[in-house]
C-alpha cells in the first residue's frame, strides 16, 4: 500500500512517540513497584511496556490523524477553551480504555488474581492522571510543531538558521479575491471570520503536499517549499489544485454563512533566498531576497491582468505539468520596480476533475 508523504511523516511521528511511551511506561512501572513495594518481575515489565505503547501510540495517532487531520477540522474550528475541554475528555476516555484493556490482557496472561481487580479504583485514577500529564507534554510539543511548522521547528532546534543560509525555495502566494468589497458588505468582524475560514481550508492541502505556511499578510497567505521538494512530482502545482478543490467542496457552506463563496488568486515563483533566525521575544525564520519581492510583483501583475494563476518561467521550466493543468505563455512582462522583464505563464484547469488530478 502506497502512503502519501503526509501520511508517512505522521506514521513516523507515531512510531517515535510510541517508542518513547514504551520506555516511559517501563520506567514508571519500575518506580511504582519501588514506591508501593510489590515485586517487579517480567510480568510487571511487560505490563508497563504495553501500557506505555498503547497509550502513547493510540493518542498520538488519534491526535495526528484525526484531531489534526481533515476529519478533525470541526474540533479545530472551535474556540480554544472548548477544543481543549473536548480533547481532554476524548484523551482521558482513550487512556482509561487502554488501561482497562491492558489489565484484562494481563489477567488472561498471568491470572486475574495478579491483575488485582481493585485496580479500577484509586490506582486507575492515579495512572490515568499520570499518563494524561505525560502525554499532555508530548501533545503540546506536537501542537507547537503544528503551529511553527515541522521543518521550521526542526531547523530551530538544530540551529540550521542560527547563521544566515542561502538556499533555493518555491514560494506560493494565495490572495483572496474581492476581500475589500467583502469587508464593506460584511463588516470587519465577519470579513475577518471569512478570511480566517478560507485560510483554515487552505492550510491543510499545503501541509499534505509538503509545504509550510510562511506568513499571513492581511488577506494573503505565503507558503513555501525547499526547491527540490516543491518541484518533485509537481507537488506545488498539485497543492494549487487541492486548494481549489477544497474551497469548491466548501462553497455551499460559505454561501450559507457569508453570502458568497471564496475565490483565490495564486502566484508561484522560485529562486534563491537568504534564510535566517530573526527576533528575540518572537523567534522566527525570515526569508530575504529578490525572489519574494518578485513574487509580490507577479501578484500585482496577476491582479492587473485579471488572471487567477500565474507562474514564472523560472519555476515552470523545472516542473512536469499535471494533465489537469495547461500553461498559456504570456511572454516577457515588465514588473514594477524591476529592470529586467520576466517571462510569465497563466495556468488553466483542463477538463480533468480536480479530485483525479490531486491523486
Buried (B, 14 or more C-beta within 10 A) or exposed (E): EEEEBBBEBBBEBBEEBBBBBBBBBBEBBBEBBEEEEEEBEEBBBBBBBBBBBBBBBBBBBBBBBEBBBEEBBEBBEEEEEEBEEBBEEBBBEBBBEBBEEBBEBBBEEBEEEBBBEEBEEEBBEEBBEBBBEBBBEBBEEBBEBBEBBBBBBEBBEEEBBEEEEEBBBBBBBBBBBEBEEBBEEBEEEBBEBBBEBBBEBBBBBBBBBBBBBBEEEEBBBBBBBBBEBBBBBBBBBBBBBBBBBBBEEBEEEBEEEBEBBBBBBBBBBBBEBBBBBBEEEEEBBBBEBEBBBBBBBBBEBBEEEEBBBBBBBBBBEBBEBBEBBEBEEBEEBEBEEEEEEBBBBBBEBEEEEBEEBBE
